[in-house]
Each structure stands twice: as C-alpha cells, then as structure tokens.
Amino acid sequence: MTDVTDVTGVADAVGGTGVSRPSGEFGVSRVPVDGSTALASEYFQSYSVIGLLALVGVLFVAVAFGAGRLLRPVVPTPEKLLTYECGVDPVGEGWAHTQVRYYVYAFLYVIFAVDSIFLFPWATVFAAPGYGATTLVEMFIFLGFLAVGLLYAWKKGVLAWA
C-alpha cells in the first residue's frame, strides 16, 4: 500500500486505502511518497535554483571576459610594459619602509566598522517583542569586549600620534 503524505510530512490514509483528499483541499498539496524520496527531491530542488543562478553568473562573467579579450586592441609598446605605481615613474629601489602604526590604525578602524555593522541588526532584533532584555545584555557584553580592546590599545600608546 502506498502512503500519501503532504509536503509537511503528515501521513493521511483515508480508510486505510491510501486514497487522499483532492489536492488543494485544506490548502495542502498531496504527493505520493515512497520513503524519503519526496523529501530528498524537494530538498535538492530548492538547491537547483541556487545552482542554476550560480551557473548563469559564471557564464555571464566568462562571456564578458571572452568578449573583452576578442574585441580589445593589442598594441604593446615599451611604455605600456613598464610598471605603473600611482602615476609615478618607477625609479630607484623597489623597497619602501612603512611604519607599523598605520596598520594598527587600519586594524582599529576595521574593528569599529565591524562593530557598527553588528549594531544595525541588533537594533532590529532589540525592537522585536520578547527579545529586549536578552539582546540588551548580549550587546553590552559585545561592547564591553570592544571597550577592553580600545583601553588596551590606549594604554600601549598605540593611539598617540607621534
């Protein structure tokens, strides 16, 4: 006997005969199920849309690069083959010493930019009913970790511009 199951996985055999209600009755579509085949096909069908979209994206990029390669003029000159750095002719040694403090400032900027990115979703969850106290405590813990990191950088003298 074939069991008839709706898409939520609830079995319905009317009178033990395996006959189900017509599709659409009670707003549930019915499909015959042989084990977990229907669940697996439904699961992979949702991923097939994502795979198709990824394939279209890759093809679009490949066609764009291929068209660019076919349509561009190729006229190499000695000036075009030189290394180009910010509009300055490459003269002298290729090594330049950069101070570490610039990287520290960039790292601190990234930390606080990520902090601001987390604040916006937090504000929307905080506004939802039932999540106020929990999300408030979680955000103060998060901000506490950031404050400790900022105090550590300040005590080490990283923030002093000298």
N, C-alpha and C positions, 0 to 999 in steps of 0.2 A: 504494500500500500504506500503510495506517495503522499508525504505530508505536505501540506500547503502552508506557507509561512509568509507573514507580511514582512516589510522591509525592516521592521524593528526587531524581528526575531521571535515574535509571539506566534506560537503554532495555533492553528484553528482547523480542526477536522469536524465538520458538521455531521453528527450522527455516526461518526466513525467511518464514513465512506470516502473521505478525502476530498469531498466537494466543498468548495469555499464559496463565500458570498461573492457577488459580482464585483469587479474592480471598480473602485470609486465609492462604494458604499461605506459609510462612516469615514470617508476621507482617507482610506488606507488602500494602497495598491497591493494586490496579491500576486505572488510569483511562486511557481512550484520550486521546491528546494530538494536537492539531493545532498544531504550532509552540509558541509561548509562551502560548497561550490559557489552558491549565490553570494555569500558574504565576501569570499575572496574576489569574485569578479567585480562586485560593486566597489570593493576597496581599490582594486587596481584600475578600475575605470576612472575613478577620481584622479589618480595619478597620471593617467594617459593624457589628460588635458594639459597638465603641467609639462609633461614630456614633449607634447606637440608644440607648445608655446616656446619651450627652450630650443627645439629644433628649428622653428621659424626664426628665432632670434639669431642663432648661429648661422643659418643660411643667409640672413639679411647682411650680417657683418662680412661673411665670406664673399658675397656678391659685391658689396661696396668696395672691399679691398681689391678684388679682382678687377673691377671696372676702373679703379684708380690706377692700378698697375698697367692696364692696357691703354688708357687714354692719356697718361701723363707724358710730357716730352722728356727724353733722356739726353741731356747735353752736358756731360761732365767737363768742368773747367778746373784749373788748379785752385782758383779762389773758392769754388764750391766744395772742394775736397779738404779745405782747412778746417781745423777745429774751431767752433764758434762758441764763445762764452760771453754772454750778456753784452754783446756789441763791442767787446774789447778784443783787439788782436792778441792772440796768444804769444807773448814774448817772455822769455826768461824761464825760470823754474816752474814746474807744474805743482809744487807743494806749497800750500799756504797754511799757516798755523791759525786755527780758530779757537778762541777761548771757550772753556767748558761752560762758563756761566750762561752763555747764550742758549745752550742746550737745556740747562736747568730751567731757564725762563720758559722755554718752549714746552718742557715737560709739565711745569706747573700750569701753564695755560691749558694743555690738553686735559689735565686732571679736573680743572674747574669747568671746562667746556663739557666734559662728560657729566659732571655734577649737574649742570644746568639742563642737559638732555634728560636726566633722570627726574628732574623736578617737575617737568610738564606732565608726564604720565602719572606721577604720584598725585598731582593736584586733581586729576580727573578721577582717580580711584578714591581719593580722600572725600570727594564730593558725593560719591555713591553711598546710599544708605546702608548702614551696618558695618562699614569699614573704617570709620573715622578714627577711633582710638588706636586700633592696631596699626594703621598706616602712619599715624602721627608718631607713635613710638618708634616704628621702623625708620622713619625719615630722620628723627633726631639721633638715632644711633648712627645712621649713614653720615649725617652732617658732623657728628662728633668725631668719626674717623677722619674726615677731611680736615677738621679743625686741628686735630692732633698732628696731622701731616704738615699743615701750614705752620704750626708752632715749632715743630722740629726744624723746618727749613729756615724759619726766622731766627731761632737760637743758633743754628750753624752759620748764620751770616750770609746765607745764600741770597736773601732778598736785598742786601745792601749793594747799591750800585756804586762801584768804586772805579 
